[in-house]
C-alpha cells in the first residue's frame, strides 16, 4: 500500500475516532497521528485476536478506526489520571 493511501486512511480514521468519542479538538496533524497510531494498534490487536478483515481500503479503515478509538480512550484515561 502506498504511503499516500496510509496518510489518507490515517486522517480519516483519526477524524472518525474523534467524531465517535467527541472532543473534536486537535488539528490535522493530531488527527493524522491518532489515525496512524490507531492503524498500528488496530493491526496488532486484530492479529492477536485472530480477526481478519478484507485487505482493501475499507478493511484497513475499519481496523485503523477501531485502533484509533482504543488508543484515544487509553490516551484520555492517562491524561485524566
N, C-alpha and C positions, 0 to 999 in steps of 0.2 A: 504494500500500500504506500502511496506517495506521501511525502511529508505535508503537502498541501491538504490532502484529504484528512490526515491526522489533526491538523490545525483546525479544519472546519468541524470535524467531529468533536474536538475538544471545546471549541467555542459553543457549539450547540448544546453539548452535554452540560457544560458549566452554567449556561443560561437556563436550561431546563431544571437543573438541580436547585438553582437559586429561586426559580419560579415556583417549584413544588414546595420547597421549605420556607419560602418567604424571606424577607430581609433584603432582597434585591440589591444590596449595596455592592460596591466594587465596580471597577471599570472593566474594560475589555481584556486587559492583561490578567486581572484577577479571575475572570470567568474562564479564560484560556488555561490558566494554571490549574484551577479547580477541575476543569474538564480533562486535562491531560493526566493529572494525578488520579482522577477518577477512573480513567481508562486503565491505568496500571493496577489500581485497587480492584476494579471490577474483573479484569482479566485474571488476576491472582485468585480472587475468591471463586470465580466461576470454574477455574481449573481445579482448585482444592475441593470444591463441592461436586466436581464431575458433571457440571452443567455445560451443555453445548448449544451454541446459537449458530445461526447461519452466518458464515463469514463474509457478509456483504456490508454495505453501508448501514443498513437498518440494524443488523445484529450487533455491529460494533457500536452504534449509537446507543442501543439499549444497554449494552454492557458498560459503556463509559458513563451513562447517566446514572445507573444503579450504583456504580462505584463512586461517582461524584456525590451522590446523596449520602452514602455511608461515610465518605470522607468528611463532608460538611457537618454531618451530625457529630462525628467524633471531634472535629476541629472546634466546633462551637461549645461542646461539653468541656473541652480542655480550657478554652478561653474563659468560661464562666467560673471555673474552679479557682 
